[in-house]
Amino acid sequence: MGADAIGLVLARPARMLGIEPFFMELIGGIEETLSSDDRSLLLHVVPDHDAEIAAYRRWGQGRLVDAVVLVNLVVDDPRPVVLAELGLPTVVVGGPERALADVAHVWIDNAQAMRDAVGYLVDLGHSTVGRVSGPAALAHTRSRTEAFLTECASRGVHGVVVEGDYGEESGTRAARTLLGRNDPPSALVFDNDVMAVAGLGVANELGLTVPRDVSLLAWDDSPLCRLAHPALSAMSLDVHAMGVQVADAVLNLLASGRPTTSTAPLPRLVARGSTARRPR
Protein backbone atom coordinates (compact mmCIF):
# COMPACT_ATOMS: atom_id res chain seq x y z
CA MET A 1 0.00 0.00 0.00
CA GLY A 2 1.37 3.41 -0.94
CA ALA A 3 1.82 6.38 1.33
CA ASP A 4 -0.26 8.73 -0.85
CA ALA A 5 2.43 11.36 -0.33
CA ILE A 6 5.09 12.90 -2.56
CA GLY A 7 8.30 14.08 -0.95
CA LEU A 8 10.16 17.33 -1.64
CA VAL A 9 13.31 18.22 0.32
CA LEU A 10 14.76 21.73 0.13
CA ALA A 11 18.39 22.07 1.20
CA ARG A 12 18.38 25.78 1.93
CA PRO A 13 17.85 28.18 4.83
CA ALA A 14 14.24 28.00 5.98
CA ARG A 15 14.07 31.80 6.13
CA MET A 16 14.45 31.94 2.34
CA LEU A 17 11.01 30.33 1.91
CA GLY A 18 9.44 33.48 3.31
CA ILE A 19 11.56 35.79 1.16
CA GLU A 20 11.87 34.22 -2.27
CA PRO A 21 8.52 33.54 -4.02
CA PHE A 22 9.80 30.90 -6.48
CA PHE A 23 9.53 27.77 -4.36
CA MET A 24 6.24 28.73 -2.76
CA GLU A 25 4.72 29.18 -6.23
CA LEU A 26 6.20 25.85 -7.37
CA ILE A 27 4.88 24.08 -4.27
CA GLY A 28 1.45 25.64 -4.79
CA GLY A 29 1.23 24.22 -8.31
CA ILE A 30 2.38 20.78 -7.19
CA GLU A 31 0.01 20.65 -4.22
CA GLU A 32 -2.97 21.84 -6.28
CA THR A 33 -2.60 18.94 -8.71
CA LEU A 34 -1.72 16.27 -6.15
CA SER A 35 -4.75 17.12 -4.02
CA SER A 36 -7.02 16.42 -6.99
CA ASP A 37 -5.62 12.85 -6.91
CA ASP A 38 -6.05 12.55 -3.12
CA ARG A 39 -2.31 12.84 -2.57
CA SER A 40 -0.34 15.30 -0.49
CA LEU A 41 3.08 16.93 -0.63
CA LEU A 42 5.50 16.22 2.22
CA LEU A 43 7.90 19.20 2.42
CA HIS A 44 11.10 18.93 4.44
CA VAL A 45 13.64 21.77 4.80
CA VAL A 46 17.22 20.79 5.68
CA PRO A 47 20.56 22.63 5.85
CA ASP A 48 22.57 20.66 3.27
CA HIS A 49 22.64 17.72 0.86
CA ASP A 50 23.92 15.26 3.50
CA ALA A 51 20.81 15.92 5.57
CA GLU A 52 18.71 15.69 2.41
CA ILE A 53 20.11 12.26 1.55
CA ALA A 54 19.51 11.12 5.14
CA ALA A 55 15.87 12.18 4.76
CA TYR A 56 15.55 10.13 1.56
CA ARG A 57 16.93 7.08 3.33
CA ARG A 58 14.37 7.45 6.15
CA TRP A 59 11.57 7.90 3.64
CA GLY A 60 12.66 4.90 1.60
CA GLN A 61 13.11 2.58 4.54
CA GLY A 62 9.82 3.62 6.11
CA ARG A 63 7.90 3.76 2.82
CA LEU A 64 6.76 7.21 3.85
CA VAL A 65 6.45 8.60 0.32
CA ASP A 66 5.49 7.17 -3.06
CA ALA A 67 7.82 9.41 -5.08
CA VAL A 68 10.25 12.30 -4.74
CA VAL A 69 10.55 15.64 -6.53
CA LEU A 70 14.25 16.51 -6.84
CA VAL A 71 15.23 20.17 -7.26
CA ASN A 72 18.41 22.21 -7.60
CA LEU A 73 20.73 19.71 -9.26
CA VAL A 74 24.41 20.37 -8.65
CA VAL A 75 27.44 19.36 -10.68
CA ASP A 76 28.24 15.65 -10.07
CA ASP A 77 25.09 15.39 -7.97
CA PRO A 78 25.02 12.24 -5.76
CA ARG A 79 21.29 12.40 -5.04
CA PRO A 80 19.87 10.72 -8.20
CA VAL A 81 22.07 7.68 -7.57
CA VAL A 82 20.91 7.42 -3.95
CA LEU A 83 17.26 7.71 -4.94
CA ALA A 84 17.71 5.01 -7.60
CA GLU A 85 19.34 2.70 -5.03
CA LEU A 86 16.40 3.29 -2.67
CA GLY A 87 13.95 2.53 -5.47
CA LEU A 88 12.12 5.83 -4.97
CA PRO A 89 10.43 7.06 -8.17
CA THR A 90 11.85 10.50 -8.90
CA VAL A 91 10.96 13.53 -10.99
CA VAL A 92 13.86 15.95 -11.53
CA VAL A 93 13.06 19.64 -11.94
CA GLY A 94 15.44 21.72 -14.03
CA GLY A 95 19.04 20.82 -14.66
CA PRO A 96 21.35 21.39 -17.58
CA GLU A 97 20.28 18.54 -19.86
CA ARG A 98 17.09 17.87 -21.74
CA ALA A 99 17.13 14.15 -20.92
CA LEU A 100 18.48 12.29 -17.90
CA ALA A 101 18.85 8.53 -18.23
CA ASP A 102 15.99 6.59 -16.61
CA VAL A 103 14.71 9.62 -14.69
CA ALA A 104 11.48 11.54 -15.19
CA HIS A 105 12.42 15.13 -15.86
CA VAL A 106 10.82 18.55 -16.31
CA TRP A 107 13.47 20.52 -18.18
CA ILE A 108 14.00 24.28 -18.48
CA ASP A 109 16.11 25.76 -21.28
CA ASN A 110 18.07 28.15 -19.06
CA ALA A 111 20.75 28.68 -21.71
CA GLN A 112 18.32 29.93 -24.36
CA ALA A 113 16.57 32.16 -21.86
CA MET A 114 19.91 33.71 -20.91
CA ARG A 115 20.81 34.25 -24.57
CA ASP A 116 17.49 36.04 -24.99
CA ALA A 117 18.20 38.24 -21.96
CA VAL A 118 21.68 39.21 -23.17
CA GLY A 119 20.45 39.83 -26.70
CA TYR A 120 17.73 42.16 -25.41
CA LEU A 121 20.25 44.25 -23.44
CA VAL A 122 22.80 44.34 -26.25
CA ASP A 123 20.11 45.47 -28.68
CA LEU A 124 19.48 48.38 -26.28
CA GLY A 125 23.10 49.42 -26.78
CA HIS A 126 24.69 48.07 -23.60
CA SER A 127 28.32 47.10 -24.20
CA THR A 128 29.23 45.99 -20.66
CA VAL A 129 26.75 43.70 -18.91
CA GLY A 130 27.01 42.38 -15.35
CA ARG A 131 25.41 39.22 -14.04
CA VAL A 132 24.63 38.42 -10.41
CA SER A 133 24.33 34.64 -10.40
CA GLY A 134 22.94 32.12 -7.97
CA PRO A 135 25.29 29.64 -6.27
CA ALA A 136 27.91 28.46 -8.77
CA ALA A 137 27.55 24.80 -7.71
CA LEU A 138 24.00 24.61 -9.09
CA ALA A 139 23.79 23.04 -12.53
CA HIS A 140 21.29 25.59 -13.83
CA THR A 141 23.54 28.42 -12.61
CA ARG A 142 26.41 26.96 -14.60
CA SER A 143 24.20 26.68 -17.70
CA ARG A 144 23.14 30.31 -17.41
CA THR A 145 26.66 31.57 -16.73
CA GLU A 146 28.16 29.68 -19.68
CA ALA A 147 25.40 30.97 -21.96
CA PHE A 148 25.83 34.51 -20.60
CA LEU A 149 29.57 34.65 -21.24
CA THR A 150 29.32 32.92 -24.62
CA GLU A 151 26.53 35.22 -25.82
CA CYS A 152 28.37 38.33 -24.61
CA ALA A 153 31.50 37.23 -26.45
CA SER A 154 29.62 36.37 -29.64
CA ARG A 155 27.98 39.82 -29.64
CA GLY A 156 31.23 41.66 -28.94
CA VAL A 157 30.31 42.96 -25.48
CA HIS A 158 32.02 42.55 -22.11
CA GLY A 159 30.32 40.27 -19.57
CA VAL A 160 31.17 40.18 -15.85
CA VAL A 161 29.79 37.62 -13.36
CA VAL A 162 29.59 37.93 -9.56
CA GLU A 163 28.15 35.05 -7.51
CA GLY A 164 25.25 35.49 -5.09
CA ASP A 165 23.09 33.13 -3.04
CA TYR A 166 19.58 34.42 -3.95
CA GLY A 167 19.34 36.45 -0.74
CA GLU A 168 19.05 40.21 -0.27
CA GLU A 169 22.47 40.63 1.35
CA SER A 170 24.31 38.81 -1.43
CA GLY A 171 22.42 40.81 -4.05
CA THR A 172 23.46 44.01 -2.33
CA ARG A 173 27.12 42.96 -2.09
CA ALA A 174 27.27 41.80 -5.71
CA ALA A 175 25.60 44.95 -7.05
CA ARG A 176 28.02 47.12 -5.09
CA THR A 177 30.93 45.12 -6.48
CA LEU A 178 29.74 45.54 -10.06
CA LEU A 179 28.59 49.15 -9.88
CA GLY A 180 31.67 50.18 -7.90
CA ARG A 181 34.07 49.16 -10.68
CA ASN A 182 36.09 51.73 -12.60
CA ASP A 183 34.20 50.61 -15.71
CA PRO A 184 30.79 49.65 -14.24
CA PRO A 185 28.30 47.74 -16.38
CA SER A 186 25.46 49.78 -17.80
CA ALA A 187 23.12 46.79 -17.37
CA LEU A 188 22.80 44.07 -14.72
CA VAL A 189 21.07 40.68 -14.92
CA PHE A 190 20.08 39.09 -11.60
CA ASP A 191 19.34 35.40 -11.08
CA ASN A 192 16.22 36.08 -9.04
CA ASP A 193 13.82 38.80 -8.04
CA VAL A 194 15.08 39.31 -4.47
CA MET A 195 18.64 40.10 -5.56
CA ALA A 196 17.33 42.38 -8.32
CA VAL A 197 15.33 44.45 -5.83
CA ALA A 198 18.44 44.64 -3.65
CA GLY A 199 20.37 45.84 -6.71
CA LEU A 200 17.79 48.57 -7.26
CA GLY A 201 18.45 49.73 -3.71
CA VAL A 202 22.20 49.83 -4.36
CA ALA A 203 21.71 51.92 -7.50
CA ASN A 204 19.67 54.43 -5.50
CA GLU A 205 22.28 54.43 -2.74
CA LEU A 206 25.01 55.26 -5.27
CA GLY A 207 22.98 58.08 -6.78
CA LEU A 208 22.33 56.19 -10.03
CA THR A 209 19.02 56.59 -11.82
CA VAL A 210 17.36 53.41 -13.14
CA PRO A 211 17.20 53.00 -16.09
CA ARG A 212 18.98 56.18 -17.26
CA ASP A 213 22.32 55.25 -15.64
CA VAL A 214 21.94 51.49 -15.31
CA SER A 215 19.36 48.98 -16.57
CA LEU A 216 18.27 46.11 -14.29
CA LEU A 217 16.78 42.77 -15.40
CA ALA A 218 15.48 40.16 -12.94
CA TRP A 219 14.88 36.43 -13.25
CA ASP A 220 11.68 34.79 -11.96
CA ASP A 221 9.07 37.51 -12.34
CA SER A 222 7.02 38.08 -9.19
CA PRO A 223 5.00 40.73 -7.34
CA LEU A 224 8.34 42.02 -6.02
CA CYS A 225 9.30 42.96 -9.57
CA ARG A 226 5.96 44.52 -10.39
CA LEU A 227 5.77 46.57 -7.17
CA ALA A 228 9.33 47.93 -7.31
CA HIS A 229 9.87 51.52 -8.46
CA PRO A 230 10.58 51.52 -11.27
CA ALA A 231 8.98 48.16 -11.97
CA LEU A 232 11.64 45.59 -12.84
CA SER A 233 11.95 44.05 -16.28
CA ALA A 234 12.12 40.27 -15.86
CA MET A 235 12.53 36.90 -17.50
CA SER A 236 9.08 35.64 -16.59
CA LEU A 237 8.26 31.99 -15.98
CA ASP A 238 4.83 30.78 -14.84
CA VAL A 239 6.22 28.90 -11.83
CA HIS A 240 2.79 27.79 -10.59
CA ALA A 241 2.07 26.22 -13.99
CA MET A 242 5.45 24.51 -13.87
CA GLY A 243 4.48 23.08 -10.48
CA VAL A 244 1.35 21.65 -12.09
CA GLN A 245 3.54 20.18 -14.84
CA VAL A 246 5.84 18.59 -12.24
CA ALA A 247 2.91 17.06 -10.37
CA ASP A 248 1.50 15.68 -13.63
CA ALA A 249 4.90 14.08 -14.31
CA VAL A 250 4.83 12.48 -10.85
CA LEU A 251 1.32 11.08 -11.31
CA ASN A 252 2.16 9.79 -14.80
CA LEU A 253 5.31 8.12 -13.45
CA LEU A 254 3.39 6.41 -10.65
CA ALA A 255 0.64 5.29 -13.03
CA SER A 256 2.86 3.95 -15.82
CA GLY A 257 6.23 3.30 -14.22
CA ARG A 258 7.88 4.87 -17.27
CA PRO A 259 10.03 8.01 -16.86
CA THR A 260 9.33 10.75 -19.39
CA THR A 261 10.86 14.14 -20.16
CA SER A 262 8.82 17.29 -20.69
CA THR A 263 9.93 20.87 -21.27
CA ALA A 264 8.67 23.83 -19.27
CA PRO A 265 7.69 26.89 -21.31
CA LEU A 266 10.66 29.10 -22.12
CA PRO A 267 10.91 32.12 -19.80
CA ARG A 268 9.71 35.19 -21.69
CA LEU A 269 11.12 38.65 -21.40
CA VAL A 270 8.74 41.20 -19.87
CA ALA A 271 10.09 44.73 -20.38
CA ARG A 272 9.19 47.28 -17.72
CA GLY A 273 10.60 50.54 -16.45
CA SER A 274 13.98 49.28 -15.21
CA THR A 275 15.51 48.76 -18.67
CA ALA A 276 16.08 51.29 -21.44
CA ARG A 277 18.34 52.11 -24.34
CA ARG A 278 21.79 53.13 -23.19
CA PRO A 279 22.33 56.89 -23.65
CA ARG A 280 25.03 57.73 -26.17
Buried (B, 14 or more C-beta within 10 A) or exposed (E): EEBEBBBBBBBBEEEBBEBBBBBBBBBBBBBBBBEEBEBBBBBBBBEEBEEBBBBBBEBBEEEEBBBBBBBBBBEEBEBBEBBBEBEBBBBBBBBBEEEBEEBBBBBBBBBBBBBBBBBBBBEBBBBBBBBBBBBEBBBBBBBBBBBBBBBBEEBEBEBBBBBBBBBBEBBBBBBBBBBEEEEBBBBBBBBBBBBBBBBBBBBEEBEBEBBEBBBBBBBBBBEBBEEBEBBBBBBBBBBBBBBBBBBBBBBBBBEEEEBBBBEBEBBEBBEBBBBBEBEE
